[in-house]
Amino acid sequence: QEMRILVARRCQPNIRGPTAVINANARRYVSDLRASRSYTNELEIKREESNIPCYRVLDEQGRIIKDGNEGKAPLELKKEMYKCMSKLTVMDKIFYDAQRQGRISFHMQHTGEQAALIASAAALDMGDVVYTQYREAGVYMWRGFDLQQMAHQCYGNIYDYGKGRQMPIHYGSRASNVHTVSSPLGTQIPHASGAAYALKMEGKPNVSMAYFGDGAASEGDFHAALNFAATLKAPALFFCRNNGYAISTPTSEQYIGDGIVCRAPGYGMHGVRVDGNDFLAVHEVVSEARSLALAENAPVLIEAMTYRVGHHSTSDDSTAYRSKEEMDDWAQNDDPLTRARVHLEMLGEWDSDQEAEMLTAYRKECIKCLQKAVGQKMPPIEQLFTDVYDDVPWHLEEQQANLMGHLDKYSTEYKLDEYANPDDYTDWRYQ
């Protein structure tokens, strides 16, 4: 009899118990699900073709394409972006040469992608949380991470925020609100989705920004991140640098569809494609995408079409998989710095004297920073055992004691004077 009462109650639609609420929600969900579908009695298996246009403001020669459309960047910002792009280029050349001379162990250049990096960073707010892949030194630079700190990081000395534990160019800075580079490809993309959701829940007027390359878009983390951001309605910007290659794999072997941005509709997201070598177009697109993300609590996928003119890294020789003529053609006919400089020259705001003075100053600054970094000591050896556990466990204490005892016994066999004394060391983790 009791069972019959329960069954009867469950069948009565006016009962206001939790079961009735669940049933009502279920019926509403089923109804919405049916309404969202479009039915047909004609069978057709389709392969959708698309050719999403690429937004630009400047042509390859740096001329405004359409009168009245000069982007949203004011004049002074245009000049600052160009200067930062130039500084990044100078740094690339000098750091690359330093690696070839054996002064640092590794470097990655940004040649061809300077506009995509600097202009996108210029469109963000310092309160926005940024996640990078590894070819985004320009983003760090724009947000206040200076050449000196980059030099310290590449040498892994006592002034390196990462305490010498990361390989070179794996920058990170709390003050700049940019998370540390992680070598595994694509891991930063889901983090950006979570950060954006947290920003929304906290009611902050900021977005998260994830940078990645076309190769990373083939990782599972990319798809999971976009789906999370879309379903959670998180204000995240996903900025894909489509530079033509995933190390040695050309995009023609990575995907058959229309690039990366065509995937946005599959996740119910907004998407836009932009000429990544046009600094005015990139700045405008990211500015608009940021405003949209905040206004609608919606993620946006941005695909910046650019080209990696340099090698993938100092460990790569790209002439093994592409011709020198291909690289030269891009460098000569679609250089982002040339386009930006010519635009400023046409405005009467830049000339050859300013150019020469700027480049000379940047070269001197960069060389000075490397010279200062190379003369510093390495972090204390004791730092090998810190920052993993809040309270150091017994087995690490035992390992540390064994190591220090070994070094005391054989001190003449090691260059211990190259390491800082723990008592004289400042912890830079939170800079």
Salt bridges, closest charged atoms under 4 A:
GLU48 OE2 - LYS46 NZ 3.07
GLU49 OE2 - ARG47 NH1 2.28
ASP59 OD2 - ARG63 NE 2.99
GLU60 OE2 - ARG56 NH2 3.28
GLU70 OE1 - LYS78 NZ 3.77
GLU76 OE2 - LYS79 NZ 3.90
GLU80 OE2 - LYS83 NZ 3.77
ASP92 OD1 - HIS107 NE2 3.05
ASP92 OD1 - HIS110 ND1 3.05
ASP97 OD2 - LYS93 NZ 2.61
GLU113 OE2 - ARG135 NE 3.81
GLU113 OE1 - ARG241 NH1 2.77
ASP128 OD2 - ARG290 NE 2.70
GLU136 OE2 - ARG241 NE 2.73
GLU202 OE1 - LYS204 NZ 3.25
ASP258 OD1 - ARG273 NH1 3.11
ASP275 OD2 - ARG56 NH2 2.94
ASP275 OD2 - ARG339 NH2 2.85
GLU288 OE2 - LYS72 NZ 1.99
GLU296 OE1 - HIS270 NE2 3.71
GLU303 OE1 - ARG273 NH2 2.84
ASP316 OD2 - ARG308 NH2 3.78
ASP328 OD2 - LYS324 NZ 2.78
ASP334 OD1 - ARG339 NH1 2.62
GLU345 OE2 - ARG341 NE 3.64
GLU349 OE1 - LYS79 NZ 3.64
GLU365 OE1 - LYS87 NZ 3.89
ASP387 OD2 - LYS163 NZ 2.72
ASP387 OD2 - ARG165 NH1 2.73
ASP387 OD1 - ARG429 NH1 2.57
ASP427 OD2 - LYS163 NZ 3.35
ASP427 OD2 - ARG429 NE 2.85
